[in-house]
Structures are given as structure tokens and as C-alpha cells.
Amino acid sequence: MFVYEYEAKKILASYDITIPEQLAVYQSEDQLSDSLQYPAVAKVQILQGKRGKRGGIKIINSKLELEQFCSKIFNQKFCKLGKPA
């Protein structure tokens, strides 16, 4: 079974297991939340390993860093099929 991390967190939450706050961004033009608390961890959601080694996980300390990370990630390919994550 292949489950994205954000999907797994929803499943855990449905069983009243506490999970950290999360924000999903699907495209670089999405509005980023001003209520997000920093530092935060940004993670690319792909069904492959080694996303951290490819730059898909980063500790974010400000909204500007988050915007820069999103801009970079949405222009980078992570999947073997060449589709952006």
C-alpha cells in the first residue's frame, strides 16, 4: 500500500492521535498561511525514498524561506517518470 505522509497523518488523526499542524501546498501560486509557526519542516510528498537527499526536506525559519523553498521545489523534478512532485 502506498500512502503519502499527509494521508497517513489524516488517518492517525481520525483515531485521535495527536499530529503536528500541517499545511499542504499544491502549486507555487497557492496562498501560504501567515498563521504557520516557525521553525517548521517543509517536505515534498512523493511515493519514493531519498527525498531528503534530493533536497525535498528542509527546516524553514520564516515565510520568506518557505516561499523560496516552494518556488525551487515546484521547478524541480523528483519522480523517476519526470513528473514534478
Contacts in CASP RR format, 6 or more apart in sequence:
PFRMAT RR
TARGET T0000
AUTHOR 0000-0000-0000
METHOD contacts of the structure
MODEL  1
MFVYEYEAKKILASYDITIPEQLAVYQSEDQLSDSLQYPAVAKVQILQGK
RGKRGGIKIINSKLELEQFCSKIFNQKFCKLGKPA
2 47 0 8 1.000
3 11 0 8 1.000
4 45 0 8 1.000
4 47 0 8 1.000
5 43 0 8 1.000
5 45 0 8 1.000
6 22 0 8 1.000
6 24 0 8 1.000
6 45 0 8 1.000
9 19 0 8 1.000
9 22 0 8 1.000
12 19 0 8 1.000
13 19 0 8 1.000
21 36 0 8 1.000
21 37 0 8 1.000
23 32 0 8 1.000
23 33 0 8 1.000
23 36 0 8 1.000
24 45 0 8 1.000
25 32 0 8 1.000
25 70 0 8 1.000
27 74 0 8 1.000
28 70 0 8 1.000
28 71 0 8 1.000
28 74 0 8 1.000
28 75 0 8 1.000
30 70 0 8 1.000
32 63 0 8 1.000
32 66 0 8 1.000
32 67 0 8 1.000
32 70 0 8 1.000
34 63 0 8 1.000
36 63 0 8 1.000
36 66 0 8 1.000
38 60 0 8 1.000
38 61 0 8 1.000
38 62 0 8 1.000
38 63 0 8 1.000
39 59 0 8 1.000
39 60 0 8 1.000
39 61 0 8 1.000
40 59 0 8 1.000
40 60 0 8 1.000
40 66 0 8 1.000
41 57 0 8 1.000
41 58 0 8 1.000
41 59 0 8 1.000
41 60 0 8 1.000
42 56 0 8 1.000
42 57 0 8 1.000
42 58 0 8 1.000
42 59 0 8 1.000
42 60 0 8 1.000
42 66 0 8 1.000
42 69 0 8 1.000
42 70 0 8 1.000
42 73 0 8 1.000
43 51 0 8 1.000
43 56 0 8 1.000
43 57 0 8 1.000
44 51 0 8 1.000
44 55 0 8 1.000
44 56 0 8 1.000
44 57 0 8 1.000
44 73 0 8 1.000
44 78 0 8 1.000
44 85 0 8 1.000
45 85 0 8 1.000
46 78 0 8 1.000
46 79 0 8 1.000
46 85 0 8 1.000
48 78 0 8 1.000
48 79 0 8 1.000
48 80 0 8 1.000
51 57 0 8 1.000
51 78 0 8 1.000
51 85 0 8 1.000
54 78 0 8 1.000
56 73 0 8 1.000
56 78 0 8 1.000
58 65 0 8 1.000
58 69 0 8 1.000
60 66 0 8 1.000
60 69 0 8 1.000
73 85 0 8 1.000
74 84 0 8 1.000
75 84 0 8 1.000
76 84 0 8 1.000
77 83 0 8 1.000
77 84 0 8 1.000
77 85 0 8 1.000
78 84 0 8 1.000
78 85 0 8 1.000
79 85 0 8 1.000
END
